[in-house]
Every structure is written in C-alpha cells, then in structure tokens.
Amino acid sequence: MKNASTGPALSSAAVSKGTGFWPALLCLLAVLLALFSRSFQYDQVLFSSDGPLGANMAKYASVPEAYTGMWQDLFWVGGRGGSAFPSLTYALLWLLKPVGFAKFYAPICLLVLGLSVWLCFRQMGFRSSVGVLGGLAAALNTDFFSYA
C-alpha cells in the first residue's frame, strides 16, 4: 500500500512548484512597463472614468480619514459618502496619494492579477511556462486593461 506522501503526485513538478516566480514577475513587469511607460512622465495620468483624479483629490475622500466615514459636501448640505474599507485599492490610494494612484493603480492591479493566475496554474500542476503565459494572458485580456 502506497503512502499518499510518496505516491506519484509528489514528482519533480511538485518539488519545483516554487520555481518560476521570478520569470513570471519579470515577464509581467517588462510587458506592463512597456505598455504603461508614459505613466512615469510627470505630466501624464491615466484616464479613468470610474475613479477620476478630481474625486480622489477631494478632501472628504482623503485616506486614512475616509476609513471612519465620508461626508460629501459638494452640494448644499451634503450627503453621506459611505466609508473606505480595508482593501488593496484604498491601501494603494493611501500610499501613492491621488496622483500616483491615478498613474499606477491599473498596472499594479494587472501585475497582481497576472501573478495570481500564475500561482493558480502552478497550484493546478501546470509547468511554470504555462503559468507565465496564463498570467500574461489574464493581465492583458481584461476589461480593466482595455479601459487603461
């Protein structure tokens, strides 16, 4: 009777599951840096109709104060604006500030998506090259990328 830990499932592919992260990261970074290179220019910001720069720069939406609640005082008395919740989006808005967020939110999210797909494919037992190609395909084949 074979033990589950010594069966054929633990082959060289299982031992090398950690390999391939750096090639995946470098491929994704190279492609995203080439596509979003204009974000590094001082006078360029990515257009986004879902989270415009002006709305993120409004005082009521400043992070970390927005974690306790927002009051939109754009009209007469104003209105409740909800609150920010702990997430990658608001953490990036806090760290990068509104202008940096407008410039780099899209490529950072695409990088996280690509690395997540790479990890998913590696966990499914595919070779590292399949994970890299899957990560690139996911990062470049999204609705978010087509708007960015």
C-alpha positions in Angstrom: 0.0 0.0 0.0 1.5 3.4 -1.0 1.5 6.3 1.3 -0.1 9.4 -0.1 3.0 11.5 0.5 5.3 9.1 -1.5 2.9 8.5 -4.4 3.3 9.7 -7.9 1.7 13.0 -7.1 4.9 14.2 -5.5 7.1 14.1 -8.5 9.7 16.6 -9.7 6.8 19.0 -10.6 5.7 19.1 -7.0 9.2 19.7 -5.8 9.7 22.6 -8.2 6.4 24.4 -7.6 8.3 27.3 -6.1 10.3 27.8 -9.3 9.2 30.2 -12.0 8.0 33.1 -9.8 10.9 35.4 -10.9 10.5 34.7 -14.6 6.7 35.4 -14.2 7.4 38.6 -12.3 10.0 39.8 -14.8 7.8 39.0 -17.9 4.8 40.7 -16.4 6.9 43.7 -15.3 8.5 44.0 -18.7 5.2 44.0 -20.6 3.4 46.3 -18.1 6.4 48.8 -18.0 6.4 48.9 -21.8 2.6 49.4 -22.0 2.4 51.9 -19.2 5.7 53.7 -19.7 4.0 57.1 -20.1 2.8 56.9 -16.5 6.3 57.8 -15.4 6.1 61.1 -17.2 5.4 64.0 -14.8 2.5 65.5 -16.8 0.7 62.2 -17.7 -2.1 60.5 -15.8 -4.2 57.5 -16.9 -7.7 58.4 -17.7 -10.3 56.5 -15.7 -14.0 57.3 -15.7 -14.6 55.0 -12.7 -12.3 56.8 -10.3 -11.3 60.2 -11.6 -8.4 62.1 -10.2 -10.6 65.0 -9.0 -12.8 62.8 -6.9 -9.8 61.1 -5.3 -8.3 64.5 -4.5 -11.4 65.8 -2.7 -10.8 66.5 0.9 -13.7 64.3 2.1 -12.2 61.3 0.4 -8.7 61.6 1.8 -7.3 58.4 3.3 -6.9 57.4 6.2 -9.7 59.7 7.4 -12.1 58.0 4.9 -11.9 54.8 6.9 -14.1 56.4 9.5 -16.7 57.7 7.1 -17.0 60.3 4.3 -19.4 63.3 4.1 -19.7 64.6 0.5 -20.1 68.3 0.9 -20.3 69.0 -2.8 -23.9 70.4 -2.7 -25.9 72.5 -0.3 -25.7 70.5 3.0 -24.0 67.4 1.6 -24.7 63.7 1.9 -23.3 60.6 3.4 -20.5 59.1 1.2 -20.0 55.8 2.9 -16.6 54.8 4.2 -13.4 53.3 2.9 -12.9 49.6 3.7 -9.5 47.9 4.2 -8.6 46.7 0.7 -5.7 46.9 -1.8 -7.4 49.8 -3.6 -7.6 52.1 -0.5 -4.1 51.0 0.7 -2.7 52.0 -2.7 -4.6 55.3 -2.6 -3.2 56.0 0.8 0.4 55.0 -0.1 0.6 56.5 -3.6 -1.6 59.6 -3.0 -4.2 60.6 -5.6 -1.9 61.4 -8.5 0.3 58.4 -8.0 -2.8 56.3 -7.7 -4.2 57.6 -11.0 -0.9 56.8 -12.6 -0.1 53.3 -11.2 -3.3 51.7 -10.0 -4.0 50.0 -13.3 -0.6 48.4 -13.8 -0.3 47.3 -10.2 -3.6 45.6 -10.3 -2.7 43.9 -13.6 0.5 42.7 -12.0 -1.3 41.3 -9.0 -3.8 39.6 -11.4 -1.1 38.1 -13.5 0.8 36.8 -10.5 -2.4 35.3 -9.1 -3.1 33.5 -12.3 0.5 32.2 -12.4 0.1 30.9 -8.8 -3.3 29.3 -9.7 -1.8 27.5 -12.7 1.2 26.3 -10.6 -1.2 25.0 -7.9 -3.1 23.1 -10.6 0.2 21.4 -11.5 1.0 23.1 -14.8 4.6 23.9 -15.8 6.0 27.3 -15.0 5.9 28.4 -18.6 2.2 27.7 -18.8 1.7 29.8 -15.6 3.7 32.6 -17.1 1.7 32.6 -20.3 -1.5 32.3 -18.4 -0.6 35.2 -16.2 0.3 37.3 -19.2 -2.9 36.3 -21.0 -5.0 37.2 -17.9 -3.3 40.5 -17.4 -3.7 41.6 -21.0 -7.1 40.2 -21.6 -9.3 42.0 -19.2 -11.9 44.7 -19.3 -9.8 46.7 -16.9 -6.8 46.6 -19.3 -8.9 47.7 -22.3 -10.0 50.8 -20.4 -6.5 51.5 -19.1 
